[in-house]
Amino acid sequence: MSTDKKTQIKEAIRQLHAGVPPQQVKEKFRTVLEGIDSLEIAKIEDELIREGMKREDMQRLCDVHMAIFKDQIEKQSLNLKPTQPISILMEEHKIMTKMAEDLLAVADKIHNVADFRYIEEDIHQIEHLASNFTDSEKHYQREENVLFPYLEKHGISEPPSVMWMEHDKIRETKKKLLTVLQQAMDPDKEKFKQNLWETANALANLLPSHFFKENNILFPTALSVFTQQEWIDIRKQFDQIGYCCFTPPTLITAPSEAPLQPEIPTPSTLMQFENGNLTEPQLNSLLDTLPVEITFIDENDTVRYFNLPEKIIFVRTKAIIGRKVQNCHPAKSLDTVTKILDSFKSGRKNLAEFWINLSGRMIFIRFFAVRSPEGTYLGTMEVVQDVTDIQKLQGEKRLLDWTD
């Protein structure tokens, strides 16, 4: 793209942010908008944020941007195999859009009903849809933990960040749906009906808008920059995270293709440590056997390692290796992440602790500053542990209680 064209498109977006009506901007910049593609739009939005535009403003006005780009991006055609990662995501988009439409239809019916005795089946349908929406979390995890890191490796970082912000907004709405469902038995039926309708309406508006942006900007951008080998690796990591209960089995049962370059086993050289020595397989297995999740971020805030214990609490994939840790967290957490890392680097602090309730389990999250014997900051280690059962321990256990 020529510098002049890029400058004009940036000016078009700035005018939108200044409140100029989209149709007026579209008419004024019609010639320069002609022929623009998804990759160019993604790169321009990336540059605008680096130049000072707030990410929150970009996300807030994303729908307005689409109004001027819509004609051009809808001309794109994607010829994909059904089992290609983007095909799977787009098919899930269709299904979730239909789920949101069904939810709104049932919420409309309940909103207009006078006698609650006749809506038991409708409540069951909403519970089923809410369960499917809860399971849709795997869809967003595949995007955030695999697709987004690969885009960042190709210099596309801000559009994924904006999409992650929208993911969190969708999550909040899904969580509200579950809360509203708990009110179904409350005496105040009118309040329940209104809350249900508002939540269903919000979801029915959020999802199509978000999916349109991903289908027409984010996904074509990925298709234009990723290599064949990267797609093979992405599909494998998609398989690792897993799919939604509503993902069509025909899309996910095909075996992943073999890697283009077969892996050559490395010799098991002995690694020397101050307190002993281990082979690489021994060290890998030892770290994966630990009953905690460990992630190491180096002194430059780059993710360098994570283990894979038997029970996984937070999804991690190989795509995050080499990724800046700031990009591994939603925008709302960035201030906390930055504060911890700055305190560790300055030497003011060595430990930060949090604990959360996750699906009825108590999760203990700790961040440790990693330093050399001389005190030089080498990085940060995150340790995540399910301490639910540990909290229940009482008395003593001194005998082995195996039955075989």
C-alpha beads as a LAMMPS data file, in Angstrom:
LAMMPS data file: protein, C-alpha beads

404 atoms
403 bonds

1 atom types
1 bond types

-500.0 500.0 xlo xhi
-500.0 500.0 ylo yhi
-500.0 500.0 zlo zhi

Masses

1 110.0

Atoms # bond

1 1 1 0.000 0.000 0.000
2 1 1 1.341 3.432 -0.913
3 1 1 2.136 5.852 1.877
4 1 1 -0.415 8.322 0.522
5 1 1 -3.215 5.722 0.516
6 1 1 -2.340 4.607 4.032
7 1 1 -2.358 8.220 5.244
8 1 1 -5.787 8.847 3.728
9 1 1 -7.301 5.694 5.253
10 1 1 -5.895 6.641 8.651
11 1 1 -7.497 10.049 8.237
12 1 1 -10.826 8.374 7.391
13 1 1 -10.681 6.370 10.635
14 1 1 -9.692 9.451 12.634
15 1 1 -12.688 11.332 11.215
16 1 1 -14.957 8.479 12.297
17 1 1 -13.546 8.752 15.803
18 1 1 -14.166 12.503 15.701
19 1 1 -17.843 11.837 15.056
20 1 1 -18.148 12.391 11.292
21 1 1 -21.065 10.234 10.001
22 1 1 -19.852 6.966 8.393
23 1 1 -21.718 7.578 5.124
24 1 1 -20.076 10.990 4.776
25 1 1 -16.620 9.477 5.396
26 1 1 -17.401 6.669 2.966
27 1 1 -18.326 9.122 0.202
28 1 1 -15.323 11.362 0.832
29 1 1 -12.814 8.488 0.766
30 1 1 -14.612 6.232 -1.732
31 1 1 -11.717 6.155 -4.209
32 1 1 -9.036 5.361 -1.656
33 1 1 -11.173 2.656 -0.008
34 1 1 -11.590 0.844 -3.323
35 1 1 -9.680 -2.435 -3.329
36 1 1 -8.526 -2.364 0.306
37 1 1 -8.169 -5.830 1.838
38 1 1 -8.294 -7.279 5.362
39 1 1 -4.525 -7.380 5.869
40 1 1 -4.218 -3.693 4.996
41 1 1 -7.031 -2.770 7.403
42 1 1 -5.432 -4.821 10.196
43 1 1 -2.033 -3.191 9.683
44 1 1 -3.500 0.317 9.591
45 1 1 -5.426 -0.257 12.844
46 1 1 -2.219 -1.661 14.350
47 1 1 -0.295 1.489 13.388
48 1 1 -3.012 3.839 14.655
49 1 1 -2.875 2.313 18.133
50 1 1 0.925 2.474 18.163
51 1 1 0.587 6.153 17.196
52 1 1 -1.540 6.861 20.262
53 1 1 -5.143 5.925 19.523
54 1 1 -6.626 4.216 22.558
55 1 1 -7.379 0.522 22.179
56 1 1 -10.676 1.010 24.005
57 1 1 -11.731 3.652 21.467
58 1 1 -10.759 1.376 18.595
59 1 1 -12.861 -1.435 20.072
60 1 1 -15.788 0.874 20.825
61 1 1 -15.900 2.161 17.250
62 1 1 -15.060 -1.102 15.479
63 1 1 -18.619 -1.418 14.181
64 1 1 -18.387 2.087 12.725
65 1 1 -15.149 1.139 10.927
66 1 1 -16.896 -1.853 9.418
67 1 1 -19.560 0.461 7.993
68 1 1 -17.025 2.074 5.648
69 1 1 -15.029 -1.092 4.881
70 1 1 -18.003 -3.454 4.530
71 1 1 -18.408 -3.234 0.745
72 1 1 -14.765 -4.057 0.130
73 1 1 -14.227 -6.843 2.632
74 1 1 -17.385 -8.687 1.597
75 1 1 -15.889 -9.109 -1.881
76 1 1 -13.249 -11.446 -0.434
77 1 1 -13.753 -15.157 -0.945
78 1 1 -12.157 -17.837 1.223
79 1 1 -11.619 -21.261 -0.354
80 1 1 -10.934 -23.527 2.612
81 1 1 -10.973 -27.206 3.446
82 1 1 -13.710 -28.026 6.006
83 1 1 -11.096 -29.225 8.524
84 1 1 -8.940 -26.089 8.233
85 1 1 -8.793 -24.222 11.589
86 1 1 -10.493 -21.130 10.145
87 1 1 -13.291 -23.296 8.709
88 1 1 -13.908 -24.774 12.161
89 1 1 -14.027 -21.344 13.796
90 1 1 -16.377 -19.961 11.149
91 1 1 -18.733 -22.928 11.412
92 1 1 -18.832 -22.451 15.186
93 1 1 -19.671 -18.800 14.525
94 1 1 -22.703 -19.870 12.493
95 1 1 -23.873 -22.252 15.199
96 1 1 -23.421 -19.734 18.023
97 1 1 -25.251 -17.067 16.028
98 1 1 -28.178 -19.475 15.642
99 1 1 -27.995 -20.266 19.372
100 1 1 -28.239 -16.558 20.171
101 1 1 -31.231 -16.200 17.843
102 1 1 -32.956 -19.162 19.513
103 1 1 -32.225 -17.719 22.959
104 1 1 -33.755 -14.377 22.014
105 1 1 -36.832 -16.071 20.524
106 1 1 -37.476 -18.002 23.747
107 1 1 -36.738 -14.928 25.882
108 1 1 -39.266 -12.983 23.779
109 1 1 -41.873 -15.674 24.380
110 1 1 -41.274 -15.696 28.148
111 1 1 -41.272 -11.901 28.219
112 1 1 -44.800 -11.850 26.812
113 1 1 -46.273 -14.773 28.782
114 1 1 -48.698 -14.077 31.612
115 1 1 -48.776 -17.457 33.369
116 1 1 -45.437 -18.967 34.376
117 1 1 -46.961 -22.434 34.734
118 1 1 -46.733 -22.956 30.971
119 1 1 -43.071 -22.117 30.334
120 1 1 -41.265 -25.009 32.021
121 1 1 -40.074 -26.398 28.663
122 1 1 -38.917 -22.927 27.626
123 1 1 -36.805 -22.643 30.770
124 1 1 -35.264 -26.052 30.018
125 1 1 -34.410 -24.860 26.496
126 1 1 -32.705 -21.769 27.856
127 1 1 -30.735 -23.916 30.337
128 1 1 -29.579 -26.093 27.429
129 1 1 -28.525 -23.046 25.385
130 1 1 -26.758 -21.538 28.414
131 1 1 -24.841 -24.793 28.853
132 1 1 -23.740 -24.684 25.211
133 1 1 -22.667 -21.064 25.562
134 1 1 -20.603 -22.041 28.610
135 1 1 -18.915 -24.789 26.579
136 1 1 -18.179 -22.284 23.802
137 1 1 -15.259 -21.080 25.962
138 1 1 -13.026 -23.540 24.076
139 1 1 -13.723 -21.544 20.907
140 1 1 -12.335 -18.356 22.435
141 1 1 -9.414 -20.202 24.045
142 1 1 -8.337 -21.543 20.649
143 1 1 -8.340 -18.020 19.250
144 1 1 -6.602 -16.372 22.210
145 1 1 -3.995 -19.082 22.850
146 1 1 -3.205 -20.179 19.300
147 1 1 -4.498 -17.917 16.521
148 1 1 -3.683 -14.589 18.202
149 1 1 -0.048 -15.474 19.096
150 1 1 0.637 -16.539 15.502
151 1 1 -0.796 -13.246 14.227
152 1 1 1.479 -11.375 16.644
153 1 1 4.493 -13.239 15.251
154 1 1 3.587 -11.731 11.877
155 1 1 3.371 -8.207 13.302
156 1 1 -0.432 -8.142 13.696
157 1 1 -0.929 -7.482 17.417
158 1 1 -3.570 -4.810 17.979
159 1 1 -6.557 -6.296 16.078
160 1 1 -6.273 -9.516 18.158
161 1 1 -6.113 -7.402 21.319
162 1 1 -9.293 -5.594 20.323
163 1 1 -11.005 -8.928 19.593
164 1 1 -9.902 -10.223 23.026
165 1 1 -11.593 -7.211 24.613
166 1 1 -14.785 -8.205 22.815
167 1 1 -14.340 -11.797 24.014
168 1 1 -14.349 -10.536 27.586
169 1 1 -17.517 -8.558 26.915
170 1 1 -19.147 -11.719 25.538
171 1 1 -17.955 -13.656 28.597
172 1 1 -19.538 -11.107 30.923
173 1 1 -22.849 -11.450 29.061
174 1 1 -22.738 -15.263 29.176
175 1 1 -22.002 -15.095 32.903
176 1 1 -24.956 -12.756 33.361
177 1 1 -27.190 -15.273 31.549
178 1 1 -26.301 -17.932 34.128
179 1 1 -27.002 -15.464 36.948
180 1 1 -30.379 -14.561 35.436
181 1 1 -31.317 -18.238 35.139
182 1 1 -30.841 -18.588 38.895
183 1 1 -33.582 -15.961 39.309
184 1 1 -36.189 -18.100 37.489
185 1 1 -37.619 -19.343 40.789
186 1 1 -37.624 -15.938 42.469
187 1 1 -41.017 -14.431 43.361
188 1 1 -40.374 -11.361 41.199
189 1 1 -41.179 -12.912 37.813
190 1 1 -41.359 -9.581 36.002
191 1 1 -37.788 -8.765 36.987
192 1 1 -36.649 -12.199 35.798
193 1 1 -38.421 -11.816 32.440
194 1 1 -36.927 -8.373 31.863
195 1 1 -33.396 -9.405 32.852
196 1 1 -33.601 -12.497 30.651
197 1 1 -34.801 -10.525 27.655
198 1 1 -32.118 -7.838 28.084
199 1 1 -29.347 -10.440 28.382
200 1 1 -30.572 -12.468 25.405
201 1 1 -30.890 -9.297 23.338
202 1 1 -27.349 -8.222 24.286
203 1 1 -25.918 -11.596 23.254
204 1 1 -27.903 -11.619 20.005
205 1 1 -26.358 -8.245 19.126
206 1 1 -22.820 -8.902 20.362
207 1 1 -22.126 -12.192 18.616
208 1 1 -23.024 -11.374 14.968
209 1 1 -21.118 -8.088 15.138
210 1 1 -18.034 -9.727 16.663
211 1 1 -18.101 -12.715 14.333
212 1 1 -18.428 -10.474 11.265
213 1 1 -15.202 -8.684 12.210
214 1 1 -13.328 -11.926 12.793
215 1 1 -14.669 -13.605 9.647
216 1 1 -13.914 -10.635 7.406
217 1 1 -10.843 -8.983 8.934
218 1 1 -8.990 -11.258 11.340
219 1 1 -9.347 -14.594 9.561
220 1 1 -8.504 -13.388 6.019
221 1 1 -5.489 -11.605 7.507
222 1 1 -4.311 -14.879 9.056
223 1 1 -4.864 -16.724 5.776
224 1 1 -2.746 -14.168 3.933
225 1 1 0.307 -14.374 6.234
226 1 1 0.493 -17.879 7.798
227 1 1 2.598 -20.613 6.196
228 1 1 1.392 -24.146 5.487
229 1 1 3.529 -25.481 8.323
230 1 1 2.038 -22.916 10.704
231 1 1 -1.482 -24.052 9.808
232 1 1 -0.491 -27.648 10.527
233 1 1 0.887 -26.602 13.923
234 1 1 -2.193 -24.480 14.632
235 1 1 -4.522 -27.398 13.898
236 1 1 -2.562 -29.623 16.281
237 1 1 -2.822 -27.017 19.035
238 1 1 -6.543 -26.605 18.332
239 1 1 -6.880 -30.361 18.858
240 1 1 -4.932 -30.061 22.105
241 1 1 -7.330 -27.460 23.542
242 1 1 -10.391 -29.321 22.289
243 1 1 -13.680 -28.345 20.719
244 1 1 -17.179 -27.320 21.763
245 1 1 -20.000 -29.797 22.357
246 1 1 -21.728 -28.334 19.276
247 1 1 -18.695 -28.378 16.941
248 1 1 -19.611 -30.682 14.004
249 1 1 -17.656 -33.953 14.436
250 1 1 -16.993 -34.116 10.684
251 1 1 -14.733 -31.070 11.011
252 1 1 -12.585 -32.383 13.837
253 1 1 -12.278 -36.132 13.316
254 1 1 -9.874 -35.900 10.385
255 1 1 -6.329 -36.640 11.611
256 1 1 -3.941 -33.709 11.660
257 1 1 -1.530 -33.708 8.748
258 1 1 2.015 -34.852 9.335
259 1 1 4.550 -32.070 9.832
260 1 1 6.410 -30.967 6.733
261 1 1 9.728 -31.410 8.511
262 1 1 9.860 -34.548 10.705
263 1 1 11.260 -33.967 14.155
264 1 1 14.751 -35.344 14.712
265 1 1 15.224 -36.709 18.233
266 1 1 17.935 -34.985 20.171
267 1 1 20.473 -37.033 22.137
268 1 1 19.856 -37.276 25.879
269 1 1 22.828 -35.223 27.023
270 1 1 23.367 -34.859 30.751
271 1 1 22.651 -31.350 32.046
272 1 1 24.786 -30.317 34.988
273 1 1 23.229 -28.402 37.894
274 1 1 24.692 -27.213 41.156
275 1 1 22.850 -29.924 43.084
276 1 1 22.967 -32.798 40.619
277 1 1 22.449 -33.661 36.966
278 1 1 19.548 -34.733 34.759
279 1 1 18.948 -35.687 31.155
280 1 1 16.538 -33.536 29.168
281 1 1 13.799 -36.245 29.167
282 1 1 14.184 -36.612 32.940
283 1 1 13.909 -32.856 33.471
284 1 1 10.871 -32.523 31.179
285 1 1 9.084 -35.416 32.868
286 1 1 9.987 -34.147 36.324
287 1 1 8.530 -30.691 35.606
288 1 1 5.397 -32.159 34.026
289 1 1 4.903 -34.401 37.081
290 1 1 4.764 -31.436 39.455
291 1 1 1.198 -30.892 40.784
292 1 1 1.345 -27.230 39.735
293 1 1 1.361 -25.266 36.484
294 1 1 4.590 -23.348 35.903
295 1 1 5.223 -20.616 33.357
296 1 1 8.531 -18.763 33.031
297 1 1 8.811 -15.249 31.572
298 1 1 12.342 -13.964 30.924
299 1 1 13.831 -10.582 31.812
300 1 1 12.417 -9.102 28.582
301 1 1 8.833 -10.164 29.452
302 1 1 8.900 -12.956 26.857
303 1 1 7.284 -16.329 27.611
304 1 1 10.020 -18.976 27.464
305 1 1 8.585 -22.113 29.070
306 1 1 5.532 -23.801 30.546
307 1 1 5.042 -27.314 31.890
308 1 1 2.176 -29.699 31.177
309 1 1 0.955 -31.334 34.405
310 1 1 -1.711 -34.028 34.295
311 1 1 -4.479 -31.658 35.349
312 1 1 -4.579 -28.364 33.453
313 1 1 -6.280 -25.324 35.018
314 1 1 -5.392 -22.586 32.519
315 1 1 -4.972 -23.436 28.836
316 1 1 -1.507 -22.882 27.380
317 1 1 -0.202 -23.856 23.948
318 1 1 3.176 -23.805 22.203
319 1 1 2.003 -20.728 20.301
320 1 1 2.672 -18.559 23.376
321 1 1 6.405 -19.379 23.414
322 1 1 8.210 -16.208 22.336
323 1 1 5.087 -14.113 22.990
324 1 1 5.211 -11.020 25.182
325 1 1 3.442 -11.794 28.452
326 1 1 1.436 -8.572 28.134
327 1 1 -0.284 -10.101 25.087
328 1 1 -1.179 -13.243 27.054
329 1 1 -3.624 -11.353 29.275
330 1 1 -6.826 -9.446 28.548
331 1 1 -6.566 -5.659 28.451
332 1 1 -8.257 -5.279 31.848
333 1 1 -5.369 -7.182 33.514
334 1 1 -2.496 -5.264 31.917
335 1 1 -2.102 -2.706 34.707
336 1 1 -1.724 -5.480 37.287
337 1 1 0.749 -7.434 35.132
338 1 1 2.824 -4.307 34.516
339 1 1 2.835 -3.379 38.204
340 1 1 4.078 -6.846 39.216
341 1 1 6.841 -6.976 36.603
342 1 1 8.028 -3.420 37.352
343 1 1 8.182 -4.191 41.091
344 1 1 10.152 -7.395 40.468
345 1 1 12.607 -5.701 38.100
346 1 1 13.248 -2.830 40.510
347 1 1 13.823 -5.254 43.402
348 1 1 11.000 -3.786 45.498
349 1 1 9.055 -7.061 45.564
350 1 1 9.681 -10.780 45.051
351 1 1 6.207 -12.294 45.380
352 1 1 2.635 -11.526 44.309
353 1 1 -0.240 -13.810 45.350
354 1 1 -3.858 -14.200 44.273
355 1 1 -6.569 -16.798 44.815
356 1 1 -9.803 -17.233 42.910
357 1 1 -12.823 -19.517 42.952
358 1 1 -13.029 -21.287 39.599
359 1 1 -15.950 -23.658 39.027
360 1 1 -16.097 -24.433 42.736
361 1 1 -12.331 -25.025 43.066
362 1 1 -9.940 -22.757 44.973
363 1 1 -7.067 -21.762 42.672
364 1 1 -3.892 -20.302 44.189
365 1 1 -1.849 -18.134 41.767
366 1 1 1.623 -16.922 42.685
367 1 1 4.246 -14.883 40.834
368 1 1 7.883 -15.195 41.937
369 1 1 10.800 -12.989 40.916
370 1 1 13.613 -15.240 39.638
371 1 1 17.058 -13.876 40.464
372 1 1 20.659 -14.993 40.054
373 1 1 22.783 -15.653 43.174
374 1 1 24.064 -12.089 42.724
375 1 1 20.494 -10.714 42.738
376 1 1 20.182 -9.965 39.015
377 1 1 16.593 -10.193 37.772
378 1 1 16.309 -13.136 35.346
379 1 1 12.554 -13.273 34.920
380 1 1 9.280 -14.200 36.575
381 1 1 7.791 -17.597 37.376
382 1 1 4.025 -18.017 37.593
383 1 1 2.791 -20.970 39.662
384 1 1 -0.860 -22.039 39.518
385 1 1 -2.171 -24.657 41.948
386 1 1 -5.562 -26.140 42.830
387 1 1 -5.527 -26.054 46.646
388 1 1 -9.141 -27.130 47.205
389 1 1 -8.238 -30.532 48.633
390 1 1 -5.242 -29.167 50.537
391 1 1 -7.571 -26.784 52.383
392 1 1 -9.586 -29.782 53.603
393 1 1 -6.634 -31.556 55.282
394 1 1 -7.012 -32.200 59.009
395 1 1 -5.120 -34.193 61.614
396 1 1 -2.381 -36.490 60.312
397 1 1 -1.938 -39.319 57.823
398 1 1 1.085 -41.504 58.575
399 1 1 0.088 -44.847 57.037
400 1 1 -0.097 -45.970 53.421
401 1 1 -3.745 -46.738 52.606
402 1 1 -3.342 -48.534 49.251
403 1 1 -5.754 -51.449 48.801
404 1 1 -3.753 -53.472 46.231

Bonds

1 1 1 2
2 1 2 3
3 1 3 4
4 1 4 5
5 1 5 6
6 1 6 7
7 1 7 8
8 1 8 9
9 1 9 10
10 1 10 11
11 1 11 12
12 1 12 13
13 1 13 14
14 1 14 15
15 1 15 16
16 1 16 17
17 1 17 18
18 1 18 19
19 1 19 20
20 1 20 21
21 1 21 22
22 1 22 23
23 1 23 24
24 1 24 25
25 1 25 26
26 1 26 27
27 1 27 28
28 1 28 29
29 1 29 30
30 1 30 31
31 1 31 32
32 1 32 33
33 1 33 34
34 1 34 35
35 1 35 36
36 1 36 37
37 1 37 38
38 1 38 39
39 1 39 40
40 1 40 41
41 1 41 42
42 1 42 43
43 1 43 44
44 1 44 45
45 1 45 46
46 1 46 47
47 1 47 48
48 1 48 49
49 1 49 50
50 1 50 51
51 1 51 52
52 1 52 53
53 1 53 54
54 1 54 55
55 1 55 56
56 1 56 57
57 1 57 58
58 1 58 59
59 1 59 60
60 1 60 61
61 1 61 62
62 1 62 63
63 1 63 64
64 1 64 65
65 1 65 66
66 1 66 67
67 1 67 68
68 1 68 69
69 1 69 70
70 1 70 71
71 1 71 72
72 1 72 73
73 1 73 74
74 1 74 75
75 1 75 76
76 1 76 77
77 1 77 78
78 1 78 79
79 1 79 80
80 1 80 81
81 1 81 82
82 1 82 83
83 1 83 84
84 1 84 85
85 1 85 86
86 1 86 87
87 1 87 88
88 1 88 89
89 1 89 90
90 1 90 91
91 1 91 92
92 1 92 93
93 1 93 94
94 1 94 95
95 1 95 96
96 1 96 97
97 1 97 98
98 1 98 99
99 1 99 100
100 1 100 101
101 1 101 102
102 1 102 103
103 1 103 104
104 1 104 105
105 1 105 106
106 1 106 107
107 1 107 108
108 1 108 109
109 1 109 110
110 1 110 111
111 1 111 112
112 1 112 113
113 1 113 114
114 1 114 115
115 1 115 116
116 1 116 117
117 1 117 118
118 1 118 119
119 1 119 120
120 1 120 121
121 1 121 122
122 1 122 123
123 1 123 124
124 1 124 125
125 1 125 126
126 1 126 127
127 1 127 128
128 1 128 129
129 1 129 130
130 1 130 131
131 1 131 132
132 1 132 133
133 1 133 134
134 1 134 135
135 1 135 136
136 1 136 137
137 1 137 138
138 1 138 139
139 1 139 140
140 1 140 141
141 1 141 142
142 1 142 143
143 1 143 144
144 1 144 145
145 1 145 146
146 1 146 147
147 1 147 148
148 1 148 149
149 1 149 150
150 1 150 151
151 1 151 152
152 1 152 153
153 1 153 154
154 1 154 155
155 1 155 156
156 1 156 157
157 1 157 158
158 1 158 159
159 1 159 160
160 1 160 161
161 1 161 162
162 1 162 163
163 1 163 164
164 1 164 165
165 1 165 166
166 1 166 167
167 1 167 168
168 1 168 169
169 1 169 170
170 1 170 171
171 1 171 172
172 1 172 173
173 1 173 174
174 1 174 175
175 1 175 176
176 1 176 177
177 1 177 178
178 1 178 179
179 1 179 180
180 1 180 181
181 1 181 182
182 1 182 183
183 1 183 184
184 1 184 185
185 1 185 186
186 1 186 187
187 1 187 188
188 1 188 189
189 1 189 190
190 1 190 191
191 1 191 192
192 1 192 193
193 1 193 194
194 1 194 195
195 1 195 196
196 1 196 197
197 1 197 198
198 1 198 199
199 1 199 200
200 1 200 201
201 1 201 202
202 1 202 203
203 1 203 204
204 1 204 205
205 1 205 206
206 1 206 207
207 1 207 208
208 1 208 209
209 1 209 210
210 1 210 211
211 1 211 212
212 1 212 213
213 1 213 214
214 1 214 215
215 1 215 216
216 1 216 217
217 1 217 218
218 1 218 219
219 1 219 220
220 1 220 221
221 1 221 222
222 1 222 223
223 1 223 224
224 1 224 225
225 1 225 226
226 1 226 227
227 1 227 228
228 1 228 229
229 1 229 230
230 1 230 231
231 1 231 232
232 1 232 233
233 1 233 234
234 1 234 235
235 1 235 236
236 1 236 237
237 1 237 238
238 1 238 239
239 1 239 240
240 1 240 241
241 1 241 242
242 1 242 243
243 1 243 244
244 1 244 245
245 1 245 246
246 1 246 247
247 1 247 248
248 1 248 249
249 1 249 250
250 1 250 251
251 1 251 252
252 1 252 253
253 1 253 254
254 1 254 255
255 1 255 256
256 1 256 257
257 1 257 258
258 1 258 259
259 1 259 260
260 1 260 261
261 1 261 262
262 1 262 263
263 1 263 264
264 1 264 265
265 1 265 266
266 1 266 267
267 1 267 268
268 1 268 269
269 1 269 270
270 1 270 271
271 1 271 272
272 1 272 273
273 1 273 274
274 1 274 275
275 1 275 276
276 1 276 277
277 1 277 278
278 1 278 279
279 1 279 280
280 1 280 281
281 1 281 282
282 1 282 283
283 1 283 284
284 1 284 285
285 1 285 286
286 1 286 287
287 1 287 288
288 1 288 289
289 1 289 290
290 1 290 291
291 1 291 292
292 1 292 293
293 1 293 294
294 1 294 295
295 1 295 296
296 1 296 297
297 1 297 298
298 1 298 299
299 1 299 300
300 1 300 301
301 1 301 302
302 1 302 303
303 1 303 304
304 1 304 305
305 1 305 306
306 1 306 307
307 1 307 308
308 1 308 309
309 1 309 310
310 1 310 311
311 1 311 312
312 1 312 313
313 1 313 314
314 1 314 315
315 1 315 316
316 1 316 317
317 1 317 318
318 1 318 319
319 1 319 320
320 1 320 321
321 1 321 322
322 1 322 323
323 1 323 324
324 1 324 325
325 1 325 326
326 1 326 327
327 1 327 328
328 1 328 329
329 1 329 330
330 1 330 331
331 1 331 332
332 1 332 333
333 1 333 334
334 1 334 335
335 1 335 336
336 1 336 337
337 1 337 338
338 1 338 339
339 1 339 340
340 1 340 341
341 1 341 342
342 1 342 343
343 1 343 344
344 1 344 345
345 1 345 346
346 1 346 347
347 1 347 348
348 1 348 349
349 1 349 350
350 1 350 351
351 1 351 352
352 1 352 353
353 1 353 354
354 1 354 355
355 1 355 356
356 1 356 357
357 1 357 358
358 1 358 359
359 1 359 360
360 1 360 361
361 1 361 362
362 1 362 363
363 1 363 364
364 1 364 365
365 1 365 366
366 1 366 367
367 1 367 368
368 1 368 369
369 1 369 370
370 1 370 371
371 1 371 372
372 1 372 373
373 1 373 374
374 1 374 375
375 1 375 376
376 1 376 377
377 1 377 378
378 1 378 379
379 1 379 380
380 1 380 381
381 1 381 382
382 1 382 383
383 1 383 384
384 1 384 385
385 1 385 386
386 1 386 387
387 1 387 388
388 1 388 389
389 1 389 390
390 1 390 391
391 1 391 392
392 1 392 393
393 1 393 394
394 1 394 395
395 1 395 396
396 1 396 397
397 1 397 398
398 1 398 399
399 1 399 400
400 1 400 401
401 1 401 402
402 1 402 403
403 1 403 404
